[in-house]
Amino acid sequence: MSSCFTDLAQQFIDGEWRPGTGSWDIIDFNPYDGEKLASITIATIDEVDEAYKCAARSQKHWSTTNPYTRRDIFDRALRLLEEREQEVLDAIIAELGGTHVKARFEINLAKEFLREAAQLTLRSEGRILPSPVEGKENRLYRVPVGVVGVISPFNSPFLLSIKPVAAALALGNAVVLKPHEDSPIVGGTLIAKLFEDAGLPAGLLNVVVTDIAEIGDAFIEHPIPKVITFTGSDKVGRHIATVCAAQLKRTVLELGGNSALVVLDDADIDYAVDAAVFSRYVDQGQVCMAANRVLVDRSVAAEFTEKFVAKVRTLKTGDPRDPQTVIGPVINSLQANAISAAVDQAVAEGATVLVRGTTTDNMVEPSVLTDVPSDSSLLHKEIFGPVALLVPFDGEEEAIRIVNDTPYGLSGAVHTADVERGVAFAQQVDTGMFHVNDGTIHDEPLIPFGGEKNSGIGRLNGETTLDAFTTLRWISVQHGRSAFPF
């Protein structure tokens, strides 16, 4: 067990590292070889309560801290991440089974979001608006919401924790972070250590490693947090939205996807193959924006399919510590079994198997299927693993119908020699994000990120982050005298 996991296998509350007081432990395993990385005694409802209360206390002073002083902390956090990049990369590989490509992708994006957080400290701008009332001045102040609760996922936990945590802190809030139980270090305490060493005052970022079996809905029901952000399944997201709505809390929910990568009849086939293989198989397909479905115009389907299958067969599966490995393990046996069951279901329904990977423990080799019946549930749900569904179509109208025939609407891509044809296609897709002549997996600090339909509520990044983690306060000043009717 590395010192990184040993030292950080604790709760982080009010600036103190301490064990939880629950009656059982979360065991953190390496999904590739089963090595026990850490044992963390879980946090109880009382510790969740303590974390929120100390966050609220600390936030009062933080919100009045000079924004240039706040900015310095994010600059230092970025420098520390650059210095510790190898340590973070090793942790991602060990705890998540992430490949070198996946780990570097996550770390590089995390750096960009730390840079953006430093800039966010200076962007809570107010406004003065006119009034129809003589002598009145209307001032709009943008102020922090207070305390934000963040629930992060297991698939890209370092990035998807840092993104909301850094933004909320930058805008003057305090945060309580609950990482996924399969990624408590990379998605939680490793980030707390980074900010602690960067000089973030105690109490502003708290990490509670726990499970709903212990705390139920206490994390989202607690009266202190004004905003809850969650990345994960739409089933859990619906529950969080329901609970928070009853308490009039704001939510930002980034949920599942069933994205399509579409290859039109004039596409660059070799380039489209590269984009599709990456969009489906990066991080073992455990990406919300992954191309679950690859739609190909029937006129080029034979060529595309041959080249796609050939490239998939070259993907190296195995130890994620090997820089040449493309497909590492999925996060746990539950996910591995669900992926295998999805392939079995497709075969039973009459799908044609072009590549059939085997499953051994958490190692799921890539599969490629085609001729999946149009009424199969697999075409309409998220397959969180290395399984590609190739779907031929006849013309753009049918392609758009198939792309939109899903309850999700997160991302997607289209490949064509005519950029404006691609844009016109994208405008007809009911999704939060869509890309022309590229892959389906993108995230940038300045661009609103989020989905439509069952893929979530709200946006993060850029200006939308201000809307998520601040609120507007109207203060009017009457410089003259108002006339009252009685």
N, C-alpha and C positions, 0 to 999 in steps of 0.2 A: 504494500500500500504506500503510495507516494506521500511525501510530507504535505503536499498541496491538499490532498483529500483528508489526511489526518488532522491537520491544523484547522481546517474550515468545516469540520463536521459538527457544527454547533448552531445554535440560534444566535442572531445578532439583534439585540434589543437595547435601545437607549445607549448605543455606543459600547455595549459590553458583549463579549463572547461568552456564552453560557450554554450548558446543556438544557434541553427541554425537560419538563417535569411530567410528561405523559408516561403511560404505563407500558409502552412498547416502542420499538425502534423501527425506523425506515432503514432498510439495508440497500446500499447503493452498489450495484453490480456493474462490471464491465460486460456489455452485451455480447462481445465477441468471444471471450474466453471464460466468462463466469467469475472472474476474480472479484473478490469482495474489496471494494474501494473504501467504503466508509459505513459506519453505523451511527445513525443520528436519532437520539431520543426526541420524539415528536413534541411539538408545542401544543399546549392545551388552550381551551377557550380563554382561560385567565391570561395566558401569555399573549394571545391575540389582542385581548382588551388592553393589556399593558402597552403593547406596541403601538396601538392606535392612540392611546392617551399621551404617551411621550412624544409621538409624532405631532399631535395637536399643540402640545406645549412648545416644542421646538420651532414649529412653523411660525409662531407669532413674531419672533425676533428675525427669523430668516427672511420673512416677507418684506421687512424694512431694511435689510442689508443692502448696501450699495450694489447695484447690478454689476458694476465692474469688479467688485470683490467676488461676487458669485461666479463671474466668468473665469476668474483665475483658477478656480477649483476644477473646472472642466478642461482647461488647458493642461493642468497638472495630471488629471486623470488620463488624458490622451497620451501624454509623454510616458506615463507609467505603463499604459497598455502597450505602447511601442517597445518599451524595455522588456516587458514580460510576455511578449508575443509567443515565444516558443513554449513557455509554461502554459499559456492559455490554449495553444494549439494541441499540446499533449493532453490537456484535460478534456478537450472536446473529443479527441480520438478515444480516450479511455472511457469516459462516462457515457458518450452517445454512440460510439462506434462510427463516428464521422470520419470520412476519408480526408486526406490532406487537402484535396480540392475544396471539399465542403467546409473544412475548418478555416481555411484562408479566406474563402468567400465570406463567411460569417464575421471573422475578425476584421476584415477590411471594411465591411459595411458598418460594423460597430464603431470603427474609427470615424467614419463619415458622420455618424449620428452624434458622436461626442463633439466633433467640430461644429455641427449645427446647433447643439445644445449651448455651446459657448456663445453663439450669436443670438440665440433665443433670449438670453438674459437681458439683451438690450432692446427687445422688440415689443415690450408691453406698453405700447403707445396709447395715450389718451386723445380725446378730440374735444373741440368746442363747437357746438352746433347752434344755429340761430333759433330764436323763439318768436312766436307771434305776439308775445306779451312785451310791452314796452319796458325797457330797463332790465330785462332778465337775460342772464347768461347761463347756458346749459353746458355743463361739463360732463364728459363721459370718461370714467376711469376704468382701465382694464386691470383687474386685481386677481390674485391667485384664488382658486376655489378653496384651498385649505389643505386637506389631506386626500391623497389618491391611493386607492388600493389597486395593486397590479397582480394579476394572476397570469403566469407565463407558461408556455407549453414545453414539451420535451424535444421537439424536432430542431428548432434553432434557438435554444434558450438563452444563449449569451446575447445574441443580437436582439431577440424579442423581449428580453428583460431590460437591456440597456436603453433601447429606443424610448419606451414610455417613462422609465425611471429618470433618465437624464433630462428629458424634456420637461417633465413635471417639476423636478427640482430646479431646473434653470428658470422656470417661470415663478418661483417663489413658494412652491408647495413643499410639503413633506410627503413621504411615501412609505407604505408598508407593502412589501413584496412577498408573495407566496409562490415559490417556484414549484414546478411539477415534481411529484415524488420520485420520478425517474431521472431527474436532472437537478438535484438540490444544490450541488456545488457550482456547476457551470452556469446554471440559471439563477443562482441566488447568492450564496455566501462568497463566491469568488468576486462577484460584482460589489458586494458590501466591502470586502477587503480593499478593492481598488479605490473606492471612494473614501474609505477611511484613511488610507495612506495619502490620498490627494488632499486631505485636510477638510473634508466635509464635516461640519459640526455634528456632534453626537445627537442622536434622536431623530435626525432628518430622514435617514434611510434605515429602515428596520426590515429584517428578513426572518420570516417565520416558516420553518420547515414542518409541515403538518399534513394532515389528510382529512377529507370530509368524514371519514369513519370516526374520527376523533372530535372534530369541531362542528360538523354539520354545516349549516349556513352562516355560522358566526362571522366569518370573514366578510361576507357581503351584506349581512344584516346589521352590522355594527353601526350605531348612529353617527360616528365621527366621519368616516370617508364620504366625500361628496360626489366622487367619481370612481367608478370601478371599470378598469380595463381588463379584458380577457381575450386570450387567443387560444382557440381550441375547437372542439366539435360544436356543431349547431345544436345538438341535443342539450349539452350543458349550457351553451349560450342562451338558449330559450329560457332555461330555468333561472339563470342569473338575471336576464332581462325582466322576467316576471317578478322576482323578489325585489329588485331595485325599483321597478315601476311603482310597486306598492308603497315604497318609501320616498318616491319622487326623487330618486337618485339618477344622476346622469350615467350612462354606460357608453363605452366604446368597445364594440365586439367585432373581432376579426375571426371569422369562423371558417368552415370548410369550403372546398371548391371542387368543381368538376370541369376544369378548364379544357378547352379544345385548341389544338394547333391545326390550322386549316391550310392545305396545300392546293392552290388553284392551278388551272391547266397551264399557265404560263410561268410557273415558279422555277427558280433555279433549284433543281432536284437535289443535287449534292449538298447545297447549303441548307435546304429545308430538312434533309436527313440529319445533318449535324445538329441543327436547332432542336429538332424533335427528340432525338436521342438524349441530348442534355436535359431538355425540359421534362422528360419522363423519368430519367434514371438518376439524376443527381440526388445525393443523399438517400439512395435506395427508394426514391419516389415518395419520401416522407416530407413533402412540401405542399402547402395548401395551394400554391399556384401551379403545381405540376400539371403537365399535359396528360390528363387521364385518357383523353380521346385524341387520336390523330386522324383527322378527316382528309381524304385525298380524292381529288377529282378522278373519276374512273378512267379518263383518257391517259393519265400518267401513273395510275395506281400500280401497274405491274412493275415499272421501273423503280418507283419509289419503294415499294415493298421489298423488292430484291435487295436494294442497297441498304434499306433500314435494317432488315434481318441480318445482313452480312455485318453491319457495324455493331449491332447488339451482340453478336456472337464473339466479338473481339473484346468486350468489356471484361476486365479482370475482376473476379469475385474473390474475396478472402480477407486477409488481415488488414484492417484499416491503417495499421502502423506502416505498412509498405506504401511508399509514395506512388507506386504504379497501380494500386488498387482503386477501382472505380466503384465497385459495389461492396460495401461492408455489411455488417449485420443490421437488422431492424432492431428497434429499441427493446423488445421483449417477446416472450413466447406467445403472448396473447395476440400481438400484432402479426407475428409470423403465421400463426394458425389461421387467422382471419384472411390473410392474403392467399394462402393455399386453398382455403375454402372458396374464395372468390373465383380462382382459376378452375377448380373442380365444378363449380356451378355453371360457369360458361361452357365448359366441355359437355356437361350433361344437357345443356340447352341447345347444343348443336354447333358451337363455335369451332372454327378451324384453328388448330394449334400450329403455329409457325415456329415458335421456340417454346420449349417447356422446361423451365428451370426446376431444380430439385430444392427441397427445403430440409435443412439439417440444423436442428436447434433454432438459433435466431438468424441463420444464414439463409436468405431467400434469393436464389439465382433469378435472373431476369426471364420473363416470359413475354411472348408476343402472340396475340390472338387476333383473328379476323372472322368475318361472317357471324359476328355476335347478333342473335335475333334482335330486331328493333324493339321488341317488347321486353327485353331482358332488363332487370333492375340494375344490372352492372353498368349500363350506359347512362344511368341517371344518378348514380351515387359516387362518392369519393372512394377510390381504392388507394389506400395509403401505403403503397408498396411498389416494387419494380415490375409492374404488369402494364403493358401497352395494349390498347384496343385500337386496331386499324379499321377505319370505317370509310368505305368508298361512297362517293356521292355523284350525282349527275347534275352539274350546273350550280351556280351560286345560290339560287333560290332554295334549292334543297339543302345546301350546306348551311345556310342561315337558319333554316327550320331545325336542323339537327343540333346545331350549336346551342340554340335557345331552348331546346327540349330537355331541360334540367332544372331542378329547383334551386340550383346555385348560380352565382354570377360574380365570380371573383376576377379571373384573369383570362387571357387567351392570346392567340397570335394568328396572323394570316400571312402567307407567302405568295408573292406575285411580282411579276416584272414591272407592273404599273403601280407606282406608289399611291396615286389618287384612287385607283380601283380598290386598293387595300384599305384606304381610309374610308371610302364609301361603304365597304363591307363592314368595317369595324363599327361604324355609326349605327348599324342595324342590329348589333349584338347587345343584349341586355346584361351588361357586366360593368363592374367598377373600373376595370383597367383592360386595355387591349393593345397589342403591339403589332406593328407592320414590319415584316421581314426581320423578325427576331425571335427569341424564345419567349416562353410564357412567364419566366421567373425573373422579376425585377422589383427593386425597391430603391428609392432615392430620397434623400433628406428633404428636398423642396417640393416633391410631388405628392398630392393627396393619395394616401394608400387606403383602400377599403373596397368592400364589395356591395353588390345588390342582392335582392332576394334572400335566400337562406345563408348567404355568405357574410352577413353581418350588418351592423349599424354603426354609422359614424366613420370618421376618417382620422388618420394621423399623418404627420409630416407637414412641413411648411406652415402656411397660414392656418390650416385646419388644426394644427396642434394648439395654437392660441385659443381657438374655440373650444377645444376639448378640456384644457386645463386652466382656463381663466374664466372669469365672468365679468360682465359690464355693470358698473355702478353709476347711476345718474345722480349728480349733485347740481342743483340749480342755485344761482345766486341772483337775488333781486337787488340791483344797484339803485333803483328808484323806489317807488311805493306802488304796490298793487292796489287795485280798486276792488273791494269786496262787495257783493250784492246786499249784504245785511250785516 
